[in-house]
Amino acid sequence: MRFHALHHTAGSLIAPHADARFVQEFLGHSRITLGLIWLLDGALQFQSFMYSHGFLKEVIKPSAAMQPAWIGHPMISAAHFAGHNLSSASYAPPTSSQSARSR
């Protein structure tokens, strides 16, 4: 009986007169929609520009300049630290003739 009262109270807080099936469908569709948005966001993170010095110069540094100093300085420091491990914006993998010349 205690569980029934708790369940009834929780259900009435969500939607007092809603059909339980409608609520379950809504939650299922919401979960799928948020999952698709999450996957799209993840796919956009794999753009090559995100791993270049151009991203630091054109996105991070201007954003840091518009922040208060206590936020902007750590952003600039992180950009300098990350900049050592990034590729150039015009990076292209070496062709077979270029790699043969370097030997």
Buried (B, 14 or more C-beta within 10 A) or exposed (E): EEEEEEEEEEEEEEEEEEEEEEEEEEEEEEEEEEEEEEEEEEEEEEEEEEBBBBBBEEEBBEEBEEEEEEEBEEBBEEBEEBBEEBEEBEEEEEEEEEEEEEE
